[in-house]
Amino acid sequence: MSILDLFTGRRPRSVPIFPLKTVLFPGSALPLRIFEVRYMDMARECLKASSPFGVCLIKEGEEVGTPAVPERIGTLARIADCDAEELGVLKVRAEGSERFRIVSSDLQKDGLIVAEVEPLVAEAEAPDAPGLDECAAFLGKAIAGIGVERFVQPLRFEDATWVGFRLAEILPLRNDVKQKLLEVTEATLRIALLHKFLKQQRLIA
């Protein structure tokens, strides 16, 4: 651990990793149907300890079977609700919290990846980010059409980071593009990229 980590509190922590073919953004809701034993055990342990697990986009491999290779940047997920009524299936609703970077990882005998991760530095507030008002207006209409109940409360249309993450979540972008937007550490830059996309697609004037 570096001296900088001691002063910033960015201490590595150990978390299980759930590689998926989706990108989880901070503040996003993530419904999961878990049936593999390694991940059912992981979810039960996380519930028992009120601890998070890490969600990473799959870089190589598949969601089921042989352990996949995850991207290094992911998002911690906390289980908000679960349902085990279906035999052999655990239905989970998780919510994304802070982003992290994998420092090192270890593959357990059951195929579960456990990694040492460090949090990414929180983004500075950007209430006056260019394009934020137009992006927020488009997002508000999109959320109304999708259904507000599908989104984690509260809705923060004045927050450039929140608006950027929600747009990246709902827009029809390739997963590798979504991953890049997750890795961006400046809300102003993320909003600028998404604002450009919305204009190119003629979704905003």
Beta strands, then each sheet from edge to edge (+ up, - down):
strand 1: 13-20
strand 2: 29-34
strand 3: 53-60
strand 4: 69-70
strand 5: 73-83
strand 6: 90-107
strand 7: 113-119
sheet 1: 2+ 6- 5+ 3- 1- 7+
sheet 2: 2+ 6- 5+ 3- 4+
end
